Amino acid sequence: MGSTPIGVGGSGTASNFVVDGSTGATSGGGVGGGVNGSGKSCGGGWKWQQRHLRLVSSGFVFFLGCFVLLGSIATLYAWLAFTPQYVRTDGGVSSLGCQEDNEGSWSIGVFYGDSPFSLKPIETANVWRNETAAWPVANPVITCASVSNAGFPSNFVADPFLFAQGDIIYLFYETKNSVSLQGDIGVAKSVDNGATWQPLGVALNEKWHLSFPFVFEHLGKIYMMPESSRKGEVRLYQAVNFPLKWELDRVMLKKPLVDSVIINHNGMYWLLGSDHSGLGTKRNGHLAIWYSSSPLGPWRPHKRNPIYNVDKSFGARNGGRPFFHEGSLYRIGQDCGETYGKKIRVFKVEVLTKDRYKEVEVSLGFEEPVKRRNAWNGIRYHHVDALKLSSGQWIGVMDGDRVPSGDSVHRFLLGCVAFAVVAVLVLLLGLLLGAVNCIVPMNWCIYTSGKRSDAILTWEKSNLFSSKVRRFCSRVNRAPSILRSWVKSNTCTGRLVLAILFVFGVALMCTAVKYIYGGNGAQEAYPFRDHYSQFTLLTMTYDARLWNLKMYVKHYSRCSSVREIVVVWNKGTPPKLSDLDSVVPVRFRIEEKNSLNNRFKLDPLIKTRAVLELDDDIMMTCDDVERGFKVWRQHPDRIVGFYPRLVNGNPLQYRAEKYARTHKGYNMILTGAAFIDSQFAFQMYWSAAAKPGRDMVDKIFNCEDVLLNFLYANASSSQTVEYVRPAWAIDTSKFSGAAISKNTQVHYQLRSDCLNEFSKLYANLAARKWGFDGRKDGWDL
């Protein structure tokens, strides 16, 4: 290449991009020699000043055009794939509450059982609270939203501990303050054995982080020993006005212990905690013990300390209050292997003396969550506290989370990496197409721009680093010509490579958008009056539509509030349950007669008041389903669904949704996708007054949903239907070829006949009309 600097000509510098694939050739050899040995440089010598604006803008336009194209495709993907993030509480959470937190979104659930080893979630106990429209009550029972709405902004709640006084149960927990971003100790109370909870406020607030509020009673006094590791002490507080006022009683230990508990065992008191501050201590894998003749101390160290200093997945760190059952002592530990607080492990303590400790792991009997991020505790749970009630029943509280620690940062970093790879792919496309001719402009290198004196040239020759940088830049800039010689864009192979790069660019751009803007992927339940519930999903089908059913069950069984799927089987041989991929119970109700009336048949095995009647060929997001469920809980006396119709005219005519929107109102909801009251609707449908309508449904094999709308209208003078607009819905029968109503014209005529016949038997729907966009949340636009 010669001894003169490469890529320098006259007073010019190298440019980065060209529009037509040509390079700015320098005039002459020597200093103007090209980087690829052919007399061409990355930008051009004396011509650079003349072409600078055109070349730079050309490269900029190429990159901008690529990113606009890829970004447009990614935006379309986001519009189709991501559902709007709707507010999940009544009236909205305080603007300071429930912010996305890198520590997670912990909440608290209640469990019941005959022993601490048979605890089942509250929804299995069928606890009904009619005044809150929670039928039955479902977990979680305490969330950041319920605390924030009570006036105490919180990002999450965790580390629950129970304390009973008569018929009142108090729940102490860590609440992360949304303003100070530190943990405080909150408290709530329940007067119905844990079915519902009233947040009372913040019981303890210090200038440092507090958590793990271990509460106990001793000699008629109530004490709390929260984690105060940030303070470097184990502090004991006494209640002066239970449960909201506490004062420091003493410092138990001058050690930064985390998650400490006290046990009264064999005539002695034992304090178990983890100290992560020592040299060589394994975080979340450490456990030490102290003992005393009083829970107030003084405390002496166990001779075997540390009891554990092992892998964080072992369960050394405490995960709740130790408990006694059938004469044996059990300790709860945290498995932090995959992520912090992944799950709990239970150990039976076989030996606990001043110089010995031995425990063996046992099963808690807890069923692992199966709905993953759609479940409130689907990703991790790390704390449990169990209490035996005066009735002999056990109640337990557990915290859970649907995202791992660091999830938001992890998603952001992955998204940024995906964007960076897209930029590299765009660069490769530019190189192959000739739109980009140089990778490292020579004016980025040391001493390559501006006028060059003999002194500078002499200095460069003696400076090894500068020489290496220039040689590196020169070699890198050979890549475009070498790459284009290998892959020619005008050949079949070249076009294939370009297509592959473009497809990868689209996929990575969509991936980046998903990670950064798509949220944590959870489609969770919506509370009503700070309570959750569950519903039964009911569909009607037959053997020719098995393909629809399999996809239907797999998708909807993962929705947060679905408790059971009931399949009304009208014809043919039903599939085996093992053929269906479901995470909730699926029950086939095989009917003797193929009738559409079977959809609303009385079913005493349904344990929920809410039933979602949903055709097996309708696919929508779990979020849409959950929004519809919340609206029904607000109006359980109505049919709440996703497909509105407006019935009017003389004679009445059945028309599609477009007609209802054109005329700005609706008075009927199709029950092929609607929530109804299983008790009220089914009893009314099978009443004597509804028999003429049922006979017509059997005669023409149509109109069962129309009949139910007329029956609702006949039973009430107020609004009887409510519309919720889904983000999107797909009719899967179009793909399987097993549509029920293939001839739309005939189908609509039959339904028009039904409208006119039912209007003679029951109330006239035409006299009713409700407008769209009547809800404050905008869910009925």
C-alpha positions in Angstrom: 0.0 0.0 0.0 3.0 2.3 0.3 4.0 4.4 3.2 1.6 7.2 2.8 -1.6 7.2 4.8 -4.5 5.5 3.1 -7.8 7.3 2.4 -6.3 10.8 2.5 -6.3 13.0 -0.6 -5.6 16.6 -0.6 -7.4 18.2 2.3 -10.4 15.9 2.1 -11.6 13.1 4.4 -13.4 9.9 3.8 -17.2 9.8 3.6 -19.3 7.0 5.0 -22.1 6.3 2.4 -22.8 6.6 -1.3 -26.1 6.2 -3.1 -25.1 4.4 -6.3 -22.5 2.0 -5.0 -19.6 4.0 -6.5 -16.7 5.2 -4.4 -15.0 8.6 -4.5 -11.8 7.7 -6.4 -8.8 9.9 -5.6 -6.9 11.5 -8.4 -3.4 10.0 -8.7 -1.5 7.6 -6.6 0.6 8.1 -3.5 -1.4 9.8 -0.9 -4.6 9.3 -2.8 -4.1 5.5 -3.0 -7.4 3.6 -2.3 -8.0 1.3 0.6 -8.7 -1.7 -1.6 -5.6 -1.3 -3.7 -7.6 -0.2 -6.8 -7.2 3.5 -6.4 -10.4 4.0 -4.5 -10.9 5.3 -1.0 -13.7 5.3 1.5 -14.9 8.7 0.5 -12.8 10.5 -1.9 -10.0 13.1 -1.6 -10.5 16.5 -3.0 -14.0 15.7 -4.2 -15.3 15.1 -0.7 -16.1 18.7 0.0 -18.2 18.9 -3.1 -20.1 15.6 -2.5 -20.3 15.6 1.3 -23.9 16.6 1.7 -25.1 14.3 -1.1 -23.2 11.3 0.2 -24.0 11.7 3.8 -27.7 12.3 3.1 -27.7 9.2 0.8 -26.4 7.0 3.5 -28.8 8.6 6.0 -31.8 8.1 3.7 -30.9 4.4 3.2 -30.6 3.7 7.0 -33.7 5.8 7.7 -35.7 4.1 5.0 -34.7 0.6 6.3 -35.7 1.4 9.8 -38.9 3.1 8.8 -39.9 0.0 6.8 -38.9 -2.4 9.6 -40.4 -0.2 12.2 -43.7 0.0 10.3 -43.9 -3.8 10.2 -43.0 -4.0 13.9 -45.7 -1.4 14.7 -48.3 -3.5 12.8 -47.1 -6.5 14.7 -47.5 -4.7 18.0 -51.0 -3.4 17.1 -52.1 -7.0 16.4 -50.2 -8.8 19.2 -50.4 -6.4 22.1 -53.7 -5.6 23.8 -54.2 -2.2 25.4 -53.1 -1.9 29.0 -56.3 -1.1 30.8 -56.6 0.1 34.4 -57.4 -2.9 36.6 -59.1 -1.2 39.6 -62.3 0.7 40.2 -61.7 4.3 39.4 -58.1 3.6 38.7 -55.1 3.1 41.0 -53.5 6.2 42.6 -51.0 7.6 40.1 -48.3 6.8 42.6 -49.3 3.2 43.2 -48.6 -0.1 41.4 -45.7 1.2 39.2 -43.7 -1.4 37.4 -41.0 -2.5 39.8 -37.8 -4.3 39.0 -38.3 -6.4 42.2 -41.5 -7.8 40.9 -45.3 -7.5 41.4 -45.8 -9.5 44.6 -49.3 -10.0 46.0 -50.8 -12.2 48.7 -53.3 -15.0 48.6 -55.3 -17.0 51.2 -55.4 -20.8 51.5 -57.5 -23.2 53.6 -57.1 -26.8 54.7 -57.4 -29.3 57.5 -53.7 -29.1 58.1 -50.7 -27.0 56.9 -50.0 -29.8 54.5 -53.4 -29.7 52.8 -53.8 -26.0 52.1 -55.8 -25.2 49.0 -56.5 -21.7 47.4 -59.5 -19.8 48.6 -61.4 -20.3 45.3 -61.7 -24.0 45.9 -63.6 -23.3 49.1 -66.4 -21.6 47.3 -66.5 -18.6 49.5 -69.3 -16.3 48.3 -69.5 -12.6 49.0 -72.6 -11.3 47.2 -72.2 -7.7 48.2 -68.8 -7.6 46.4 -70.0 -9.6 43.4 -67.1 -12.0 44.0 -68.6 -15.5 43.2 -66.6 -17.2 44.5 -63.7 -15.2 46.0 -60.4 -15.9 44.3 -56.8 -15.1 45.0 -55.0 -12.8 45.4 -56.8 -11.1 48.3 -54.2 -8.3 48.9 -52.5 -6.5 46.1 -50.6 -3.2 45.6 -53.9 -1.9 44.1 -56.0 -2.6 47.1 -53.4 -1.0 49.4 -52.9 2.0 47.0 -56.7 2.5 46.7 -56.9 2.6 50.5 -54.6 5.6 50.4 -51.2 4.1 50.9 -49.3 4.0 47.6 -47.6 0.6 47.1 -45.7 -1.1 44.3 -46.1 -4.6 45.8 -47.0 -6.5 49.0 -45.1 -9.5 50.3 -43.9 -11.4 53.4 -47.4 -12.0 55.0 -47.7 -12.9 58.7 -51.0 -13.7 60.5 -52.1 -12.8 64.0 -55.5 -13.6 65.4 -57.5 -11.9 68.1 -60.8 -13.6 68.7 -62.7 -13.6 65.4 -60.6 -11.0 63.9 -57.5 -12.0 61.8 -54.8 -9.4 61.2 -52.4 -9.7 58.3 -49.0 -7.9 58.5 -46.9 -7.6 55.3 -44.2 -5.7 53.6 -45.4 -3.0 51.3 -43.0 -1.2 49.1 -43.7 2.5 49.3 -44.0 4.0 45.8 -42.6 7.3 46.9 -39.6 6.4 49.1 -39.1 3.0 47.3 -38.4 1.4 50.6 -40.2 -1.3 52.4 -42.7 -0.4 55.2 -44.9 -2.7 57.3 -48.6 -2.6 56.4 -51.5 -4.3 58.1 -55.0 -5.4 57.1 -57.8 -7.1 59.0 -60.5 -9.7 58.1 -63.7 -10.5 60.0 -64.7 -13.4 57.7 -61.9 -15.8 58.2 -59.8 -14.3 55.5 -62.3 -14.1 52.7 -62.0 -10.3 52.4 -59.5 -7.9 53.8 -59.6 -4.2 54.8 -56.2 -2.5 54.6 -55.8 -0.4 57.8 -52.6 1.4 56.9 -48.9 1.4 57.6 -48.0 -0.1 61.0 -44.3 0.6 61.0 -42.2 3.1 59.0 -38.5 3.7 59.6 -35.9 5.5 57.6 -34.6 2.2 56.3 -36.0 -0.8 54.5 -38.4 -3.0 56.6 -39.8 -6.4 55.6 -40.6 -9.8 57.0 -42.8 -8.6 60.0 -42.6 -11.6 62.3 -45.4 -10.9 64.9 -45.8 -12.9 68.1 -47.3 -12.6 71.6 -45.4 -13.1 74.9 -46.7 -12.6 78.4 -49.8 -10.7 77.2 -47.7 -8.3 75.0 -47.5 -8.2 71.2 -44.2 -7.9 69.6 -42.9 -7.5 66.0 -39.4 -8.4 64.8 -39.2 -7.1 61.2 -36.2 -7.4 59.1 -33.9 -4.4 59.6 -30.8 -5.6 57.9 -30.2 -2.1 56.3 -29.9 -0.8 59.8 -27.5 -3.6 60.7 -29.6 -4.8 63.7 -32.3 -7.2 64.7 -34.8 -4.9 66.3 -37.8 -5.8 68.4 -40.9 -3.5 68.6 -43.8 -3.7 71.0 -47.4 -2.7 70.2 -48.5 0.3 72.2 -51.8 0.6 70.3 -52.3 -2.5 68.3 -52.2 -2.9 65.3 -51.0 0.5 64.0 -48.7 1.9 66.7 -45.4 0.4 67.7 -42.3 1.5 69.6 -38.8 0.1 69.8 -38.4 -2.3 72.7 -34.8 -3.4 72.3 -32.1 -4.4 69.9 -31.9 -8.1 69.9 -28.6 -8.6 68.0 -26.1 -6.2 66.4 -26.2 -8.2 63.2 -27.7 -7.5 59.8 -29.9 -10.6 59.8 -32.5 -11.1 57.1 -35.8 -13.0 57.6 -35.4 -13.9 61.2 -37.9 -16.0 63.2 -38.2 -17.2 66.8 -39.2 -20.7 67.9 -40.2 -22.0 71.3 -38.9 -25.6 71.3 -37.9 -28.0 74.1 -38.0 -25.3 76.8 -35.7 -22.9 74.9 -36.2 -20.1 72.4 -34.3 -20.3 69.1 -33.7 -17.4 66.7 -33.0 -18.4 63.2 -31.8 -15.9 60.5 -29.4 -15.3 57.7 -26.4 -13.0 57.7 -25.2 -12.1 54.2 -22.6 -9.6 55.2 -19.8 -11.9 56.2 -16.8 -12.7 54.1 -17.3 -15.8 52.1 -21.0 -16.0 52.9 -23.2 -17.3 50.1 -26.1 -15.0 49.6 -29.5 -16.7 50.2 -27.7 -19.9 51.2 -26.8 -18.9 54.8 -28.5 -19.8 58.0 -27.4 -19.3 61.6 -29.0 -20.0 65.0 -29.0 -18.3 68.4 -30.7 -19.5 71.6 -32.0 -18.0 74.8 -34.3 -18.8 77.7 -36.6 -15.9 76.7 -37.8 -14.6 73.4 -36.5 -11.2 74.5 -32.9 -12.4 74.8 -30.0 -12.3 75.6 -29.0 -14.5 72.7 -26.1 -16.9 72.4 -24.7 -18.3 69.1 -25.2 -22.0 68.2 -22.0 -24.0 68.4 -22.4 -25.1 64.7 -22.9 -21.6 63.3 -23.3 -21.1 60.4 -25.7 -24.0 60.2 -25.7 -23.6 56.4 -23.6 -21.8 53.9 -24.6 -23.6 50.8 -26.1 -23.0 47.3 -29.0 -20.5 47.2 -31.4 -23.2 45.9 -31.1 -25.3 49.1 -33.7 -23.4 51.1 -31.4 -22.1 53.9 -33.0 -18.6 54.0 -36.3 -18.6 56.0 -39.5 -18.3 54.0 -42.0 -17.9 56.8 -42.9 -18.8 60.3 -41.9 -22.3 61.5 -44.9 -24.3 62.6 -45.8 -27.4 64.7 -48.0 -30.2 63.4 -48.7 -33.4 65.1 -45.8 -32.8 67.6 -43.2 -32.1 65.0 -41.5 -28.8 64.1 -41.2 -27.7 60.5 -39.1 -24.9 59.0 -39.9 -23.1 55.8 -37.1 -22.1 53.5 -36.7 -20.2 50.2 -35.4 -21.8 47.0 -33.7 -18.9 45.2 -32.0 -21.1 42.5 -33.5 -19.8 39.3 -34.4 -16.3 40.6 -34.9 -14.8 44.0 -37.8 -16.3 45.8 -38.5 -19.0 43.2 -40.4 -21.3 45.6 -40.6 -22.5 49.1 -39.3 -25.7 50.6 -40.3 -27.3 53.9 -38.0 -29.1 56.3 -38.9 -31.3 59.3 -36.6 -30.4 62.2 -35.4 -33.7 63.7 -32.7 -32.3 66.1 -32.4 -28.9 67.6 -30.1 -28.5 70.6 -27.3 -26.1 71.6 -24.7 -28.0 69.7 -26.7 -29.9 67.0 -29.2 -29.2 64.2 -30.7 -31.7 61.8 -33.6 -31.4 59.4 -35.0 -33.3 56.4 -37.0 -32.0 53.5 -40.7 -32.9 53.3 -43.5 -32.1 50.8 -45.8 -29.2 51.6 -48.5 -30.7 49.3 -48.8 -27.4 47.5 -50.0 -27.6 43.9 -47.7 -25.7 41.6 -49.4 -22.9 39.6 -50.0 -23.9 36.0 -51.1 -20.7 34.3 -47.6 -19.2 34.4 -47.6 -15.4 34.0 -51.4 -15.3 33.8 -51.5 -16.6 37.5 -50.8 -14.2 40.3 -48.2 -16.6 41.7 -47.3 -18.3 38.4 -43.6 -17.6 38.3 -42.5 -17.6 42.0 -43.7 -17.7 45.6 -41.3 -17.4 48.5 -43.2 -17.0 51.8 -46.0 -18.8 53.6 -47.5 -18.4 57.1 -50.1 -20.9 58.5 -52.4 -20.4 61.5 -54.8 -22.8 63.1 -58.2 -21.2 63.7 -60.4 -21.8 66.7 -62.7 -23.9 64.5 -59.8 -26.3 63.9 -59.4 -25.3 60.3 -56.0 -24.0 59.1 -55.6 -20.8 57.2 -52.5 -19.9 55.3 -51.3 -16.9 53.5 -48.7 -16.9 50.7 -47.1 -14.3 48.5 -46.6 -14.8 44.8 -45.4 -13.0 41.7 -45.9 -13.4 38.0 -42.5 -12.0 37.0 -39.0 -12.8 38.2 -36.6 -10.3 39.8 -35.0 -7.9 37.3 -37.6 -8.8 34.6 -38.1 -5.2 33.4 -34.4 -4.6 33.1 -33.8 -7.9 31.4 -36.5 -7.2 28.8 -35.1 -3.8 28.1 -31.6 -5.1 27.6 -32.8 -7.9 25.3 -34.8 -5.3 23.3 -31.7 -3.1 22.9 -29.6 -6.0 21.8 -32.2 -6.9 19.2 -32.2 -3.3 17.9 -28.4 -3.3 17.7 -28.5 -6.6 15.7 -31.1 -5.0 13.3 -28.6 -2.1 12.8 -25.9 -4.6 11.9 -28.2 -6.3 9.4 -29.2 -3.0 7.8 -25.5 -2.3 7.4 -24.9 -5.7 5.7 -27.9 -5.0 3.4 -26.3 -1.6 2.5 -23.0 -3.2 1.8 -24.4 -5.9 -0.4 -26.6 -3.4 -2.3 -23.8 -0.9 -2.7 -25.5 1.8 -0.7 -22.8 1.6 1.9 -19.2 1.6 0.7 -17.2 2.0 3.8 -17.6 0.8 7.4 -15.1 3.1 9.3 -14.6 6.5 7.7 -11.0 7.4 7.7 -11.6 10.8 9.3 -12.5 8.8 12.4 -9.0 7.6 12.6 -6.2 9.5 14.4 -4.5 12.3 12.4 -6.2 11.5 9.1 -8.1 14.7 8.4 -7.0 18.2 7.7 -3.7 19.5 6.4 -0.8 17.2 7.1 2.6 18.6 7.7 5.9 16.8 7.4 6.2 16.9 11.2 2.9 15.0 11.6 3.9 12.5 9.0 7.3 11.9 10.7 5.5 11.6 14.1 3.0 9.1 12.6 5.8 6.9 11.2 7.4 6.6 14.7 4.1 6.2 16.5 3.1 2.5 16.5 -0.4 2.9 17.9 -1.4 5.5 15.2 0.0 3.3 12.5 -2.0 0.3 13.8 -5.2 2.2 14.0 -4.8 3.4 10.4 -4.0 -0.1 9.2 -7.0 -1.5 11.1 -9.3 1.1 9.5 -7.9 0.3 6.1 -8.4 -3.4 6.4 -12.0 -3.0 7.8 -12.9 -0.8 4.9 -11.9 -3.6 2.4 -14.9 -5.6 3.7 -17.5 -4.0 1.3 -15.7 -4.9 -1.9 -14.7 -8.3 -0.6 -18.3 -9.0 0.6 -19.7 -7.9 -2.7 -17.3 -10.1 -4.6 -18.5 -13.1 -2.6 -22.2 -12.3 -2.7 -23.4 -10.7 -5.9 -26.8 -9.0 -5.4 -27.9 -9.6 -9.0 -27.6 -13.4 -8.7 -30.2 -15.8 -7.3 -27.9 -16.6 -4.4 -27.4 -12.9 -3.7 -31.1 -12.2 -3.8 -31.7 -15.1 -1.4 -29.1 -13.7 1.0 -30.8 -10.3 0.8 -34.2 -11.8 1.5 -32.9 -13.8 4.5 -31.3 -10.7 6.0 -34.5 -8.8 5.5 -36.6 -11.5 7.1 -34.2 -11.7 10.1 -34.3 -8.0 10.4 -38.2 -8.0 10.5 -38.1 -10.8 13.1 -35.6 -9.0 15.3 -37.3 -5.7 15.0 -40.6 -7.3 16.2 -38.7 -9.1 19.0 -37.2 -5.8 20.1 -40.6 -4.1 20.1 -42.0 -7.0 22.1 -39.4 -6.9 24.8 -39.4 -3.1 25.2 -43.1 -2.3 24.7 -44.9 -5.6 25.1 -44.8 -5.7 28.9 -44.2 -8.9 30.9 -46.6 -10.9 28.7 -49.2 -11.5 31.5 -52.9 -11.2 30.8 -54.1 -11.1 34.3 -57.5 -10.8 36.0 -59.3 -7.5 36.8 -60.4 -6.9 40.3 -63.8 -5.5 41.2 -63.9 -3.6 44.5 -60.4 -5.0 45.1 -61.6 -8.6 44.9 -61.1 -11.3 42.3 -63.3 -14.2 41.3 -63.6 -17.0 38.8 -66.1 -18.2 36.1 -67.0 -21.3 34.2 -66.4 -21.4 30.5 -69.1 -23.3 28.6 -69.1 -24.2 24.9 -71.2 -26.5 22.8 -69.8 -28.6 19.9 -69.7 -32.0 18.2 -67.2 -34.4 16.6 -66.7 -32.6 13.3 -65.3 -29.6 15.2 -62.6 -31.3 17.3 -59.9 -29.2 15.7 -61.5 -26.1 17.0 -62.1 -27.5 20.4 -58.4 -28.5 20.9 -57.2 -25.0 20.1 -60.0 -23.5 22.1 -59.2 -25.5 25.3 -55.5 -25.0 25.1 -55.9 -21.2 24.8 -58.7 -20.4 27.2 -57.6 -22.8 30.0 -54.6 -20.4 30.5 -56.8 -17.4 31.2 -56.5 -16.2 34.7 -60.1 -16.4 35.9 -61.2 -19.6 34.1 -62.0 -22.2 36.8 -63.5 -25.0 34.7 -64.4 -25.7 31.0 -67.7 -27.4 30.4 -68.1 -28.9 26.9 -71.7 -29.6 25.9 -71.3 -32.5 23.5 -74.3 -32.7 21.1 -73.3 -35.4 18.6 -70.7 -38.1 18.0 -68.1 -39.6 20.2 -66.3 -37.2 22.5 -62.5 -37.1 22.6 -60.5 -38.4 25.6 -59.5 -35.8 28.1 -55.9 -36.7 27.5 -56.4 -35.4 23.9 -56.9 -31.9 25.2 -54.1 -29.7 26.5 -55.8 -28.0 29.5 -54.5 -26.6 32.8 -58.0 -26.5 34.3 -60.5 -29.3 34.7 -62.5 -30.1 31.5 -65.9 -31.7 31.8 -67.9 -33.2 29.0 -71.6 -33.1 29.3 -72.9 -35.6 26.7 -76.4 -34.8 25.6 -78.9 -37.4 24.3 -80.6 -34.9 21.9 -78.8 -32.6 19.5 -80.4 -29.3 20.5 -79.2 -25.8 20.8 -81.3 -25.5 23.9 -78.6 -27.6 25.6 -76.4 -24.6 25.8 -78.5 -23.1 28.7 -79.4 -26.4 30.4 -79.5 -26.4 34.2 -76.2 -27.8 35.5 -75.9 -28.3 39.3 -72.2 -29.2 38.9 -71.3 -25.6 37.9 -69.8 -24.1 41.0 -69.5 -20.5 39.8 -72.3 -18.0 39.4 -70.7 -16.5 36.3 -70.7 -18.5 33.1 -69.1 -17.4 29.9 -71.0 -18.9 27.0 -68.4 -18.9 24.2 -68.6 -20.6 20.8 -65.8 -23.0 20.1 -64.8 -21.2 17.0 -64.2 -17.8 18.6 -60.7 -16.9 19.6 -60.0 -13.7 21.5 -57.4 -12.6 24.0 -57.5 -13.6 27.6 -57.4 -9.9 28.4 -60.7 -9.3 26.5 -62.3 -12.2 28.4 -61.1 -10.8 31.7 -62.5 -7.3 30.9 -65.8 -8.8 30.0 -65.8 -10.7 33.3 -65.2 -7.5 35.3 -68.1 -5.7 33.5 -70.4 -8.6 34.2 -69.4 -8.5 37.9 -70.5 -4.8 37.9 -73.8 -5.8 36.2 -74.6 -9.4 37.0 -78.2 -8.9 36.1 -77.3 -8.3 32.5 -76.0 -10.3 29.5 -72.5 -8.9 29.0 -70.8 -9.8 25.8 -68.7 -9.0 22.8 -71.1 -9.0 19.8 -73.8 -6.3 19.8 -76.9 -6.2 17.6 -79.6 -3.6 17.0 -83.1 -5.1 16.5 -85.6 -2.7 14.8 -87.8 -2.3 11.8 -91.3 -3.4 10.9 -91.1 -6.3 10.5 -88.0 -6.8 12.7 -84.9 -7.7 10.9 -81.7 -9.3 12.0 -78.6 -7.4 10.9 -74.8 -7.4 11.6 -72.9 -5.2 14.0 -72.2 -2.7 11.3 -75.8 -1.8 11.3 -75.9 -1.2 15.1 -72.9 1.0 14.9 -74.3 3.0 11.9 -77.5 3.6 14.0 -75.4 4.3 17.2 -76.9 1.8 19.5 -77.7 -1.8 20.4 -80.3 -3.8 22.3 -79.2 -7.4 22.0 -75.9 -9.3 22.8 -75.1 -12.6 21.1 -74.7 -15.2 23.7 -72.2 -17.1 21.5 -69.7 -14.8 23.4 -71.3 -13.5 26.6 -71.3 -13.7 30.4 -74.6 -14.7 32.1 -75.8 -15.5 35.6 -75.8 -19.4 35.7 -78.6 -19.4 38.2 -80.9 -16.7 36.9 -80.4 -17.3 33.1 -80.7 -21.1 33.1 -83.8 -21.2 35.3 -85.5 -18.6 33.2 -84.6 -20.3 30.0 -86.2 -23.6 31.2 -89.3 -22.0 32.7 -92.7 -22.8 31.4 -93.0 -19.3 29.9 -90.0 -20.0 27.7 -91.3 -23.4 26.3 -92.8 -21.9 23.1 -89.5 -20.3 22.4 -87.5 -23.4 23.1 -89.8 -25.3 20.7 -89.1 -22.9 17.9 -85.3 -23.2 18.6 -85.6 -27.0 18.2 -87.7 -26.6 15.1 -85.3 -24.4 13.1 -82.1 -25.2 14.9 -81.3 -21.6 15.5 -82.1 -18.5 17.7 -81.3 -19.8 21.2 -79.3 -16.7 21.9 -82.1 -14.5 20.5 -84.6 -16.2 22.8 -82.4 -15.5 25.9 -82.2 -11.8 25.1 -86.0 -11.6 24.8 -86.4 -13.5 28.1 -84.0 -11.1 29.9 -85.9 -8.1 28.4 -89.2 -9.7 29.5 -87.9 -10.0 33.1 -86.7 -6.5 33.6 -87.7 -3.0 32.5 -84.1 -1.7 32.9 -81.0 -2.3 30.7 -80.5 -6.0 30.2 -77.4 -6.1 28.0 -73.9 -4.6 28.1 -71.3 -4.5 25.4 -67.5 -4.9 25.7 -65.4 -4.4 22.6 -62.7 -7.0 22.1 -59.3 -6.0 20.9 -59.6 -8.6 18.2 -61.5 -11.9 17.6 -60.9 -14.7 15.0 -63.5 -17.1 13.7 -61.5 -20.4 13.5 -64.3 -22.2 11.8 -63.2 -20.4 8.6 -60.0 -22.4 8.8 -61.4 -25.7 9.7 -64.3 -25.7 7.2 -66.8 -26.7 10.0 -68.8 -23.5 10.3 -72.3 -23.9 11.7 -74.0 -21.2 9.5 -72.4 -21.4 6.1 -75.2 -19.6 4.2 -75.4 -16.2 5.8 -78.5 -15.0 4.0 -80.5 -18.1 5.1 -79.1 -17.7 8.6 -80.1 -14.1 8.9 -83.6 -14.8 7.5 -84.2 -17.5 10.1 -83.2 -15.1 12.9 -85.4 -12.4 11.5 -88.3 -14.9 11.7 -87.4 -15.6 15.3 -87.3 -11.9 16.2 -90.9 -11.4 14.9 -92.2 -14.6 16.6 -90.5 -13.9 19.9 -91.7 -10.3 19.9 -95.3 -11.7 20.0 -94.5 -13.9 22.9 -92.2 -11.6 25.0 -91.2 -8.0 25.4 -90.4 -6.1 22.2 -86.6 -5.3 22.0 -87.2 -2.6 19.4 -88.4 -0.3 22.1 -85.0 -0.4 23.8 -81.7 1.0 22.7 -78.4 1.7 24.4 -75.6 3.8 22.9 -72.0 2.9 22.5 -69.3 4.6 24.5 -71.5 4.9 27.6 -68.9 3.5 30.0 -66.3 5.7 31.7 -63.6 3.2 31.0 -64.3 3.3 27.2 -64.5 -0.5 26.9 -67.7 -0.2 24.8 -66.5 2.1 22.1 
